[in-house]
Amino acid sequence: MNIESLVIIPTYNEIENIEMMIIKVMSFPDFFHVLIIDDGSPDGTAKKVKELQNQFTERLHLIERSGKLGLGTAYLKGFEWGLESGYQYLYEMDCDFSHNPDDLIRLREAILNGADVAVGSRYIKGGDVKNWDTKRIILSKGASLYTRLITGLPVYDTTAGFVCYKKAFLENLDFKKIVFKGYAFQIQMKFAAYSLGYKIKEIPITFKDRELGTSKLSSNIIKEAIFGVLKIKWDSFFNSYKK
């Protein structure tokens, strides 16, 4: 078994997408493995993953949790599992095909070429967003600009959720210092890498809003991102993210 890259995909009610996503990633070379972290989906998402494990025995893994515990906690759980299992590169990706699985190859190439963190970016040259209205695009771009101004983080797509992290960074990161669950989690992870001196590389991607299933975006998540940025900056004066 070729253990190198682990694609971590949190799920909640993704029965419309889960089989297609897994089959797509499994079509790539065998160094791509998948870890699904399902938060008790009542629609049978985890059951479908278990069925597919019979086909993809060594490359498909599942962690089941009780209830919706938050995106950030799912990824941290996945990072811990992946590090313990010996993976070198650990990816975050949505299940709804808003992130094009083909771009996993490009994120991996950025890591192989020297980046410690590779970010699939909507807001650098070559990046794009499909199926969003103007209001949502302005809100998203504004959030990234706001974050850069407050934190000094040199990343254009600060809330991006399509990311590859090198093992060395995650092993050096104190997970207890990552306290947010929603979009602020994505910001804090990038800020932690930046503050610890790791190299972040943005790769242009086209983000396509989900066609199947229901969006998990909520007003609480947006509020967390707005006020979370201030907390991230304030805490950086007193604490390091180093383990």
C-alpha positions as CSV (number, residue, x, y, z in Angstrom):
1,M,0.0,0.0,0.0
2,N,1.4,3.4,-1.0
3,I,0.8,5.7,2.0
4,E,1.5,9.3,1.0
5,S,-1.6,11.5,0.5
6,L,-4.7,11.5,2.7
7,V,-7.8,13.4,1.4
8,I,-9.9,14.3,4.4
9,I,-13.6,14.9,3.6
10,P,-16.1,15.8,6.4
11,T,-19.7,14.9,5.5
12,Y,-23.2,15.5,6.7
13,N,-26.0,14.4,4.5
14,E,-24.0,14.0,1.3
15,I,-25.6,10.9,-0.1
16,E,-26.1,12.6,-3.5
17,N,-22.3,13.2,-3.8
18,I,-20.4,10.7,-1.7
19,E,-20.2,7.8,-4.1
20,M,-19.3,9.9,-7.1
21,M,-16.6,11.7,-5.1
22,I,-15.0,8.6,-3.7
23,I,-15.0,6.9,-7.1
24,K,-13.4,10.0,-8.7
25,V,-10.6,10.2,-6.1
26,M,-10.0,6.4,-6.3
27,S,-9.4,6.8,-10.1
28,F,-6.2,8.7,-9.3
29,P,-2.9,7.0,-8.5
30,D,-2.8,4.9,-5.4
31,F,-0.9,7.4,-3.3
32,F,-4.3,9.2,-2.8
33,H,-6.3,7.7,0.0
34,V,-9.6,9.1,1.4
35,L,-10.8,9.6,5.0
36,I,-14.5,10.4,5.4
37,I,-15.5,11.9,8.7
38,D,-19.3,11.6,9.0
39,D,-21.2,13.4,11.7
40,G,-24.1,11.0,12.0
41,S,-25.7,11.7,8.6
42,P,-29.3,10.5,8.8
43,D,-29.4,10.1,5.0
44,G,-27.1,7.0,4.9
45,T,-23.9,8.7,3.9
46,A,-21.8,6.5,6.2
47,K,-23.6,3.4,5.1
48,K,-22.7,4.1,1.5
49,V,-19.0,4.6,2.5
50,K,-19.0,1.3,4.2
51,E,-20.3,-0.4,1.1
52,L,-17.6,1.2,-1.0
53,Q,-14.9,0.1,1.5
54,N,-15.5,-3.4,0.2
55,Q,-14.3,-2.2,-3.2
56,F,-11.5,0.1,-2.0
57,T,-10.3,-1.8,1.0
58,E,-7.0,-0.2,1.7
59,R,-7.5,3.3,0.4
60,L,-10.9,4.3,1.8
61,H,-11.3,5.0,5.6
62,L,-14.2,6.2,7.7
63,I,-14.6,7.8,11.1
64,E,-18.2,8.1,12.4
65,R,-19.1,10.8,15.0
66,S,-22.3,11.5,16.8
67,G,-24.0,14.7,15.7
68,K,-22.8,17.8,14.0
69,L,-19.6,18.7,15.8
70,G,-18.2,21.3,13.4
71,L,-16.0,21.4,10.3
72,G,-12.9,22.4,12.3
73,T,-13.1,19.5,14.8
74,A,-13.6,17.1,11.9
75,Y,-10.4,18.2,10.2
76,L,-8.4,18.2,13.4
77,K,-9.6,14.6,14.0
78,G,-8.6,13.7,10.5
79,F,-5.2,15.3,10.9
80,E,-4.5,13.4,14.1
81,W,-5.6,10.1,12.5
82,G,-3.6,10.8,9.3
83,L,-0.4,11.6,11.2
84,E,-0.7,8.5,13.4
85,S,-1.2,6.5,10.2
86,G,2.0,7.8,8.6
87,Y,0.7,10.1,5.8
88,Q,3.0,12.8,4.5
89,Y,0.5,15.1,2.9
90,L,-3.0,15.8,4.3
91,Y,-5.7,17.5,2.3
92,E,-9.0,19.3,3.1
93,M,-11.7,19.0,0.5
94,D,-15.5,19.4,0.4
95,C,-17.7,16.5,-0.7
96,D,-20.0,18.5,-2.9
97,F,-17.7,18.9,-6.0
98,S,-17.4,22.7,-5.3
99,H,-13.7,21.7,-5.2
100,N,-12.7,19.9,-8.4
101,P,-11.0,16.6,-7.4
102,D,-8.6,17.0,-10.4
103,D,-7.0,19.9,-8.6
104,L,-5.7,17.5,-5.9
105,I,-2.9,16.7,-8.4
106,R,-2.0,20.4,-8.6
107,L,-2.0,20.9,-4.9
108,R,0.3,17.9,-4.5
109,E,2.7,19.3,-7.1
110,A,2.9,22.6,-5.2
111,I,3.9,20.6,-2.1
112,L,6.4,18.5,-4.0
113,N,7.9,21.8,-5.4
114,G,8.6,23.2,-1.9
115,A,5.4,24.6,-0.4
116,D,4.5,23.6,3.1
117,V,0.9,24.6,2.6
118,A,-0.8,24.6,-0.8
119,V,-4.1,26.6,-1.0
120,G,-6.6,26.2,-3.8
121,S,-7.4,29.9,-4.4
122,R,-10.4,31.5,-6.0
123,Y,-8.9,35.0,-5.8
124,I,-5.5,35.0,-7.5
125,K,-4.9,35.3,-11.2
126,G,-6.5,32.3,-12.9
127,G,-8.9,31.6,-10.1
128,D,-12.7,31.9,-10.5
129,V,-16.1,31.3,-8.8
130,K,-19.0,29.7,-10.6
131,N,-22.7,29.8,-9.7
132,W,-22.5,32.5,-7.0
133,D,-24.4,35.7,-7.1
134,T,-22.6,39.0,-6.9
135,K,-23.5,39.6,-3.3
136,R,-21.9,36.4,-2.1
137,I,-18.7,37.0,-4.1
138,I,-18.4,40.5,-2.7
139,L,-18.9,39.1,0.8
140,S,-16.3,36.4,0.4
141,K,-13.7,38.7,-1.2
142,G,-14.4,41.3,1.4
143,A,-13.9,38.7,4.2
144,S,-10.5,37.8,2.8
145,L,-9.5,41.5,2.4
146,Y,-10.6,42.2,6.0
147,T,-8.6,39.2,7.2
148,R,-5.4,40.3,5.4
149,L,-5.7,43.8,6.7
150,I,-6.2,42.7,10.3
151,T,-3.7,39.8,10.4
152,G,-1.1,40.6,7.8
153,L,-1.7,37.1,6.4
154,P,-0.2,37.1,2.8
155,V,-3.0,34.9,1.4
156,Y,-5.7,36.2,-1.0
157,D,-8.2,33.4,-0.3
158,T,-8.0,33.2,3.4
159,T,-11.2,31.2,3.9
160,A,-10.4,28.7,1.2
161,G,-11.2,25.1,2.3
162,F,-9.3,23.3,-0.4
163,V,-5.9,22.9,1.1
164,C,-2.9,20.5,1.4
165,Y,-0.7,20.5,4.5
166,K,2.7,19.0,4.7
167,K,3.2,16.6,7.7
168,A,6.0,18.7,9.1
169,F,3.8,21.6,9.7
170,L,0.9,19.6,11.3
171,E,3.4,17.8,13.6
172,N,4.7,21.1,14.8
173,L,1.2,22.6,15.4
174,D,-0.5,22.7,18.8
175,F,-4.0,21.6,17.8
176,K,-5.4,22.8,21.1
177,K,-4.7,26.4,19.9
178,I,-7.0,25.9,16.9
179,V,-10.3,26.8,18.5
180,F,-12.7,27.7,15.7
181,K,-15.2,25.4,13.9
182,G,-16.3,27.2,10.7
183,Y,-14.7,29.6,8.2
184,A,-12.5,31.0,11.0
185,F,-10.9,27.6,11.3
186,Q,-9.6,27.9,7.8
187,I,-8.2,31.4,8.5
188,Q,-6.6,30.2,11.8
189,M,-4.9,27.3,10.1
190,K,-3.3,29.5,7.5
191,F,-2.3,32.1,10.0
192,A,-0.7,29.4,12.2
193,A,1.4,28.2,9.3
194,Y,2.4,31.8,8.4
195,S,3.2,32.7,12.0
196,L,5.4,29.6,12.4
197,G,7.3,30.5,9.2
198,Y,6.0,27.8,6.8
199,K,5.8,28.5,3.1
200,I,2.2,29.0,1.8
201,K,1.6,28.7,-2.0
202,E,-1.7,29.6,-3.6
203,I,-2.8,27.6,-6.7
204,P,-5.6,29.1,-8.8
205,I,-8.8,27.0,-8.9
206,T,-12.3,27.4,-10.2
207,F,-14.8,27.0,-7.3
208,K,-18.2,25.8,-8.4
209,D,-21.1,26.0,-6.0
210,R,-22.7,22.7,-5.1
211,E,-25.3,21.3,-7.5
212,L,-26.6,18.5,-5.3
213,G,-27.4,18.6,-1.5
214,T,-27.8,21.5,0.8
215,S,-25.2,24.2,1.8
216,K,-24.0,24.2,5.4
217,L,-23.3,28.0,5.5
218,S,-25.0,29.7,8.4
219,S,-25.1,33.2,9.9
220,N,-23.3,31.8,13.0
221,I,-20.4,30.6,10.8
222,I,-20.1,34.1,9.2
223,K,-20.1,35.8,12.6
224,E,-17.4,33.5,13.8
225,A,-15.3,34.4,10.9
226,I,-15.7,38.2,11.4
227,F,-15.0,38.2,15.2
228,G,-12.6,35.3,15.0
229,V,-10.2,37.3,12.9
230,L,-9.9,39.8,15.7
231,K,-9.3,37.1,18.3
232,I,-6.7,35.4,16.1
233,K,-4.7,38.6,15.8
234,W,-5.1,39.5,19.5
235,D,-4.0,36.0,20.7
236,S,-1.0,36.1,18.4
237,F,0.6,38.8,20.6
238,F,0.6,36.4,23.6
239,N,0.7,32.8,22.3
240,S,2.6,30.7,19.7
241,Y,1.0,27.9,17.7
242,K,4.1,25.8,18.2
243,K,3.6,22.5,20.0
